[in-house]
Amino acid sequence: MMYLDRNDIAFREEEKNGFLEKDRITVFRPGNRIYPQERWYITWEVVKARIIDTPWNDEENRPPIFSDTVAMVKIETINVLQEDNLKKEDFLNSLEPTDSKEKLRKNFKKIYKNKDFNIITKIDMKKVDNNELIDNSNEIRELFTSWIIQFAMLPEGNITNIEEILQAGNFSFTFINHDYAGMTPKMRNHIASIYNVDIKNSMVIIQPENFEKVLDILQKNNKFIGGWLGVWFKDLWRKVLKQKEYWFIDPVADEMQSINFIAHFWTEIHGYNSDASWYVESLCDKFKEIWMEIQNKNIIILWAGWTARGIALELANRWVNSVNILNRTVEKAEHISERLNKAREGIATAGDENKIFTFKDRKVDAIINLSTKWADGDLALYSWLTPTEWWVEKNLHDTKELLREFKINNPEIIISDINLTKTGSTPLLDEAREVWLYTLDGVSMWGRQWGIAIWTVWGYKVIEQWWTKEQINEHILKLISKKSQQWK
């Protein structure tokens, strides 16, 4: 049994033959399904079209059971119409059970209980076709031989052989601007192996000035399936895609002005963002563990990148009391706080990293480090909570003393750090545990994010192997959990 994601679209068994035969398909759904309405769709997005073997049963609270039949379809047009205004030509590409106004109403009454059928959303879609893509492997090889792209050396289990990448059925890249020990390639390659999917994944280093050139070459390739974006490329990707003739940006990612993973559909690159919602979900779960709710809490965010913007917006929507953004470049923090205060007046403040000391006499409910800057390299031993101008011993000593003062005002404060390292911890989390504070690492956040990316980019290949999204998340969380010895 599987839950039907928002970016899936379901067909019944009686529609299967028409679904398999047609390249263009028209479907109808009751109500308004255009973004941002519930269970929305939007022109140009690509979704997974699936066949239901056993329909859902609301009375028994039973979800549908799907077959392994799946196709990627692109939404070409979407319109909200009055049922009375439907014309014969509207049903040109519809499937047999709904190929006339009379059959459509009868079908709706059978499937949708207690629904108003006066307003109907008409969705025209086309199956994704990769015939225009080419094998431009030599161009990709040249990117590596000319050092425009370099394989990252620090990630465990990273594939560093271009021929192994190009000879796979499909491949994806995680793009970063400097080498660090990310878990993404090992995790994705392991998931591909579990599901018997021939996709190779590698973490690679490129510089921003080469990004558009790399995109243009990969966009033409018949095996490139998508990828993950490191911190420095999340807003850059959005700007680049906006300028392209063929692009799609998920509206949530567009509102955040940031993309953290991409999918290659047809000749197009589609951008998405899964950062904010899943981190805040993990924070809500942590508050529930200590018998609290996130509402009315006072939160400090360390760092002011686009991830911070999305998470700050999510926190505001969860009705926290305050969000305080601290960053070395205070203008970036002010930019986020100003936008947040337009959404909810007076909720946000901004300051530089030294302002953290002004909060020590206040009740703070959570401190969240969102910067990956200290994950590896010369500053890997430092905590982001206090300045790093001095030696590491002073940084850690000041961190511990500051945490003790926060604890006096709130013994139940949560200290969170999104970084995943080979040790399974970070200096900030280590110091917090030394003084017996509640901590939240990035395992749950990153696990859910990776699950979303995999399901969006190559989930159709998983479906064909009879695996589910829930199983993907289960495997990922197991792999990156600190309890798992294989990452140590």
Helices and strands as residue ranges (DSSP letters): E 8-11, G 13-15, H 16-21, E 24-30, E 46-54, E 65-82, G 83-85, G 88-91, G 96-98, H 101-111, E 119-127, H 137-145, E 150-151, H 162-166, E 170-176, H 184-194, E 199-205, G 208-210, H 211-220, E 224-229, G 231-233, H 234-242, E 247-249, H 251-256, E 261-265, E 268-272, H 275-289, E 298-302, H 306-317, E 322-326, H 330-343, E 348-351, G 353-359, E 366-369, G 377-379, H 392-409, E 414-417, H 427-434, E 438-440, H 443-463, H 469-480, G 485-487
